[in-house]
Amino acid sequence: MIKKNLSDVGSDRLRGRTVIVRADLNVPVDSGSITDDQRIRASLPTLRTLTEAGARVILLSHLGRPNGRVAPAYSLAPVAERLNELLESPVRFVPHTDGRAASGSLEFLGEGEIALLENTRFEAGETANDPELASSWAELGDLFVNDAFGTAHRAHASTAGLASAIRASGGEAVAGLLMAKELEFLEEALRLPERPFVAIIGGAKISSKIGVVSALLPRVDRLLIGGAMANTFFRAMGLDTGESLIEEDSIEVAAQLLEEGGDRLVLPLDCIVTSEISETARRRVVERTDVQGEDKILDIGPRTRDLFADLVSRAKTIVWNGPMGVFEIDAFAEGTVLIAEAVAAACDGGALGILGGGDSAAAAERADVVDRLTHVSTGGGASLELLAGADLPGVHALTDRSA
């Protein structure tokens, strides 16, 4: 079922209304200073829509993993300060998390104003999806807007639990503008992709991406595999991988995927290898059949880069999640950066190019191509789950548009 989003509510129904918003403001903070405010900026369209319509906004988010305890290092106070700088509307910081404890501080919240409550994960019941905690937030308003796509794959009290509590009390739970955009792009790529449809999956572990590889294989024209997860496929082919990272428990699964995928599953032809992981390491280009005993495979080789770039250049729909190697080190970043540039070039030519967040987004930033891509997801884990066909609890709990 298609879920309602904020655009379905209408601005005329928002003035004077108290709206509870769950955003993903989980930004990196170093000694009280925010080092990357991308996620804060991504939440602004929803917040501006609400405040400009005259709604009173109660804002929830988590930050880090304080494990259900109050930890000053994970306070959202710096986030409130940054929101104050970015928004024309005043943002109050409320040093309470539980809705009932915070209610006294919210009595004088005016139209068009925002109150940011303290870190939801200071409450032990957040990750346990405690219904009492969810109810404490639901008592504060009658409209819930979930704009935290990055946590949509988790059934937490401030996401799925709060949506259910609001609906049980007669209110509505809708997707925010960012959430709706994420779902639109990712579902479009799966439902009616313009072909050729090419998926690129990288990263270290095949075990964490078996679901998405299995789900995409029947849908795509080509599925390109890079990163350390390709090593496990090499082992399934009987190739020597030296001292490269391998998931021994996943070799059998890799063999099954190779059989199912046929020529749609495309593996690296050559590799960049070294005996040590460092900027100054001596690197060699070898065929995938020529990896030696002490070699570590850390990037795709030039023949593979050319092959992957050619397949991407002819694609009309591209989904990418995961790097091609140890891209954090310049000496082994070339394959990942080239893929980012190839996807951007395809988008320049009219292709739909979607990045699944996480390391892929970082690689796009490094290659300076973010502005040329169709969509960069804010949720790596959530985008993977959605691409794998999983039901996202944070989305499932929202109000159906037909309801």
C-alpha positions in Angstrom: 0.0 0.0 0.0 1.2 3.5 -0.7 1.6 5.5 2.4 0.4 9.1 3.1 3.0 11.8 3.2 3.1 15.4 4.4 2.0 16.7 1.0 -1.3 14.8 1.5 -2.1 16.7 4.7 -2.3 20.2 3.2 -1.0 23.4 4.8 -4.5 24.6 5.7 -4.7 21.7 8.2 -1.4 22.5 9.9 -1.8 26.0 11.5 -1.9 25.8 15.3 -1.5 22.0 15.2 1.1 20.2 17.3 3.1 17.9 15.0 5.6 15.3 16.2 8.4 14.8 13.7 11.0 12.0 13.9 14.1 13.1 11.9 17.5 11.5 11.4 19.8 14.1 13.0 22.5 11.5 13.8 25.4 13.7 12.8 29.1 13.3 13.7 30.0 15.5 16.8 33.5 16.1 17.9 34.0 17.9 21.3 30.6 19.5 20.9 31.1 20.6 17.3 29.2 19.2 14.4 31.7 18.1 11.7 29.1 17.2 9.0 25.6 18.7 9.0 24.3 16.9 5.8 21.6 15.0 7.7 20.4 18.2 9.4 20.2 20.0 6.1 18.2 17.0 4.6 15.5 17.5 7.3 15.0 21.2 6.5 12.4 21.0 3.8 10.0 19.1 6.1 10.6 21.4 9.0 10.2 24.5 6.9 7.0 23.2 5.4 5.6 22.7 8.9 6.8 26.0 10.5 5.8 28.1 7.5 2.3 26.6 7.8 2.1 27.7 11.4 2.5 24.2 13.0 4.0 23.7 16.4 6.8 21.1 15.9 8.1 18.7 18.5 11.2 17.2 17.0 12.7 13.8 17.9 16.0 12.2 16.9 18.7 9.8 18.1 22.4 10.5 18.2 25.0 7.8 18.4 24.6 4.7 20.6 24.4 5.8 24.3 22.8 2.4 25.0 19.8 3.6 26.9 21.7 5.9 29.3 22.2 9.6 29.6 25.6 10.4 28.1 26.5 14.1 27.6 28.7 13.3 24.7 25.6 12.2 22.8 23.4 15.2 23.6 21.4 16.9 20.8 22.1 20.4 22.2 24.7 21.1 19.4 22.1 20.0 16.9 19.6 22.5 18.3 22.2 25.2 17.9 22.8 24.3 14.3 19.1 24.1 13.5 18.7 27.6 15.0 21.4 28.8 12.5 19.9 27.1 9.5 16.2 27.9 10.1 14.4 31.2 10.4 12.1 29.7 13.0 13.3 29.6 16.6 14.4 26.1 17.9 14.1 25.4 21.6 16.2 22.6 23.1 14.3 20.5 25.8 16.7 18.5 28.0 14.1 15.7 28.4 13.4 12.7 26.3 10.2 11.1 27.7 7.1 12.9 26.4 5.5 13.3 29.8 8.7 14.7 31.4 9.1 17.1 28.5 5.4 18.3 28.4 5.9 21.1 30.8 8.6 22.6 28.7 6.3 22.5 25.6 3.3 24.4 27.0 4.4 27.8 25.6 5.5 26.5 22.2 4.2 29.0 19.6 3.0 28.6 16.1 5.9 28.1 13.7 8.3 27.2 16.5 10.3 24.0 17.0 11.2 22.1 20.2 13.9 19.5 19.9 13.8 16.9 22.7 16.9 15.2 24.0 18.3 12.1 22.4 15.7 9.3 22.1 18.3 6.7 22.8 18.9 8.1 26.3 15.7 6.0 27.0 16.3 2.2 27.3 12.8 1.7 25.8 13.7 3.4 22.5 15.4 0.4 20.8 13.1 -2.0 22.5 10.1 -0.3 21.0 8.5 0.2 24.4 4.8 1.1 23.9 4.8 3.2 27.1 7.6 5.4 25.8 5.9 5.7 22.4 2.6 6.6 24.1 4.3 9.4 26.1 5.3 11.0 22.8 1.9 10.3 21.1 0.1 12.3 23.9 1.9 15.5 22.7 0.1 15.8 19.3 -2.2 14.1 16.8 -0.1 14.1 13.7 3.2 12.2 13.4 5.6 12.8 10.5 8.4 10.3 10.1 11.2 11.8 8.1 14.0 9.4 9.4 14.5 7.1 6.5 17.9 6.1 7.9 16.1 4.3 10.8 13.1 3.1 8.9 14.4 -0.5 9.0 14.3 -0.5 12.8 11.2 -1.0 14.9 11.9 1.6 17.6 9.6 3.4 19.9 10.1 6.8 18.1 9.5 5.3 14.7 7.2 2.3 14.3 6.0 2.5 17.9 5.0 6.2 17.8 3.3 5.8 14.4 1.2 3.0 15.8 0.4 4.9 19.0 -0.7 8.0 17.1 -3.0 6.0 14.8 -4.4 4.1 17.8 -5.5 7.4 19.3 -7.2 8.5 16.1 -4.4 10.6 14.6 -2.4 10.2 11.4 1.2 9.0 10.8 2.6 10.2 7.5 6.0 10.2 5.7 8.0 13.4 5.7 9.2 15.0 2.5 12.6 13.3 2.7 11.2 9.9 3.5 8.7 10.2 0.6 11.5 11.1 -1.7 13.6 8.2 -0.6 10.7 5.8 -1.1 9.9 7.3 -4.5 13.3 6.9 -6.0 14.1 3.4 -4.5 10.7 2.0 -5.3 10.8 3.4 -8.9 14.2 1.7 -9.5 12.6 -1.6 -8.5 9.1 -1.4 -9.9 9.5 -0.1 -13.4 13.2 0.4 -14.1 14.2 1.8 -17.5 16.6 -0.7 -19.0 19.4 -1.6 -19.1 19.2 -1.8 -15.3 22.7 -2.1 -13.7 23.3 -2.7 -10.0 26.7 -2.2 -8.3 27.2 -3.9 -5.0 30.5 -3.6 -3.0 31.8 -3.6 0.5 33.4 -6.1 2.7 30.8 -8.7 3.5 28.6 -10.8 1.3 26.7 -12.1 4.3 25.3 -8.6 5.0 24.2 -8.2 1.4 23.0 -11.7 0.4 19.4 -10.5 0.6 19.9 -7.6 -1.8 22.0 -9.5 -4.2 19.4 -12.3 -4.3 16.6 -9.8 -4.7 18.3 -7.8 -7.5 19.6 -10.7 -9.6 16.2 -11.5 -11.2 15.5 -7.8 -11.9 18.7 -6.5 -13.3 20.5 -6.8 -16.6 23.9 -6.8 -14.9 24.9 -6.9 -11.3 28.6 -5.8 -10.7 30.4 -7.1 -7.7 33.4 -5.3 -6.1 35.1 -4.8 -2.8 36.1 -7.6 -0.5 32.9 -9.4 -1.0 34.1 -10.3 -4.5 36.9 -12.4 -2.9 34.3 -14.8 -1.5 32.9 -15.3 -5.0 36.5 -15.9 -6.2 36.9 -18.7 -3.6 33.6 -20.2 -4.8 35.1 -20.3 -8.3 38.1 -22.2 -6.9 40.5 -19.3 -7.2 43.4 -18.5 -4.8 42.8 -15.2 -2.9 46.0 -15.1 -0.9 45.5 -13.4 2.5 42.5 -11.3 1.3 39.4 -10.9 3.5 37.1 -13.9 3.0 33.9 -15.1 4.5 34.4 -18.8 4.7 30.8 -19.4 5.8 29.4 -17.7 2.7 31.4 -19.5 0.0 28.5 -22.0 -0.6 26.0 -19.1 -0.9 28.3 -17.3 -3.3 28.5 -20.5 -5.4 24.7 -20.6 -5.5 24.5 -17.0 -6.6 27.0 -17.6 -9.3 24.9 -20.4 -10.7 21.7 -18.4 -10.5 23.2 -15.2 -11.9 25.0 -16.6 -14.9 26.3 -13.8 -17.1 24.2 -11.2 -15.3 26.6 -11.5 -12.3 29.8 -9.7 -13.2 33.0 -10.1 -11.1 36.3 -8.3 -11.3 38.7 -9.5 -14.0 41.8 -8.1 -12.3 42.8 -6.7 -9.0 45.2 -4.4 -7.2 47.1 -6.4 -4.6 49.6 -5.7 -1.9 51.1 -7.4 1.1 50.3 -4.6 3.5 47.5 -2.0 3.9 49.1 1.4 3.8 49.6 4.4 1.6 53.2 3.5 0.8 52.6 -0.2 0.1 54.0 -1.7 -3.0 51.0 -2.4 -5.3 50.7 -4.8 -8.2 48.0 -5.4 -10.9 47.3 -9.0 -11.3 44.6 -11.1 -13.0 42.1 -12.7 -10.7 43.7 -16.0 -11.5 47.2 -14.9 -10.4 46.8 -13.8 -6.8 49.7 -15.1 -4.7 50.0 -16.5 -1.2 50.7 -13.2 0.7 48.6 -10.9 -1.5 45.7 -8.9 -0.2 43.1 -7.8 -2.8 42.3 -4.2 -2.0 40.8 -2.7 -5.2 39.6 -3.6 -8.7 42.1 -3.5 -11.5 42.2 -1.4 -14.7 40.6 -4.0 -16.9 37.7 -4.3 -14.4 37.4 -0.5 -14.2 37.0 -0.3 -17.9 34.5 -3.1 -18.0 32.4 -1.7 -15.2 32.5 1.8 -16.5 31.4 0.6 -20.0 28.4 -1.3 -18.5 27.4 1.7 -16.4 27.7 4.1 -19.4 25.1 2.1 -21.2 22.7 1.8 -18.3 19.4 3.8 -17.9 18.9 2.8 -14.3 21.7 2.4 -11.8 21.7 1.4 -8.1 25.0 1.5 -6.3 25.8 0.4 -2.7 29.3 -0.2 -1.4 32.9 0.6 -2.4 35.1 -1.3 -4.8 38.0 -1.5 -2.4 39.6 0.1 0.6 38.8 3.6 -0.7 39.6 5.3 2.6 43.3 4.9 1.6 44.2 6.9 -1.5 46.4 4.1 -2.8 43.3 1.9 -3.1 40.6 4.4 -3.9 40.9 4.6 -7.7 38.3 1.9 -8.5 35.7 3.4 -6.2 36.2 6.9 -7.4 36.0 5.8 -11.1 32.7 4.1 -10.4 31.4 7.3 -8.8 32.5 9.3 -11.9 31.0 6.7 -14.2 27.6 6.8 -12.5 27.7 10.6 -12.5 28.5 10.6 -16.3 25.5 8.3 -16.9 23.3 10.6 -14.9 24.5 13.5 -17.0 23.3 11.6 -20.0 19.8 11.0 -18.5 20.1 7.8 -16.5 18.5 7.4 -13.1 21.4 7.0 -10.7 20.7 6.1 -7.0 23.4 5.7 -4.3 22.5 3.7 -1.2 24.1 5.9 1.4 27.0 5.0 3.7 30.3 4.4 2.1 28.9 5.0 -1.4 27.8 8.5 -0.4 31.3 9.1 1.1 32.9 7.9 -2.2 30.6 10.3 -4.2 31.7 13.1 -2.0 35.3 12.2 -2.4 34.9 12.2 -6.2 33.0 15.5 -6.1 30.0 14.2 -8.1 27.2 14.3 -5.6 25.4 17.2 -7.4 25.4 15.2 -10.6 23.7 12.1 -9.2 19.9 11.6 -9.3 19.6 10.6 -5.7 21.9 9.9 -2.8 20.1 8.0 0.0 20.5 9.1 3.6 20.0 5.5 4.8 22.5 2.8 3.8 20.9 0.0 5.9 17.3 1.1 5.1 18.0 1.3 1.4 19.6 -2.1 1.4 16.6 -3.6 3.2 14.2 -1.9 0.7 16.2 -3.1 -2.3 16.1 -6.6 -0.9 12.3 -6.5 -0.8 12.0 -6.3 3.0 9.2 -4.5 4.8 10.5 -1.5 6.6 8.8 -1.2 10.1 9.1 2.6 10.1 7.2 2.8 6.8 4.8 -0.1 7.4 3.4 1.6 10.5 2.4 4.8 8.6 -1.2 5.6 7.5 -2.2 4.1 4.1 -3.1 6.7 1.5 -6.3 4.8 0.7 -7.4 4.7 4.4 
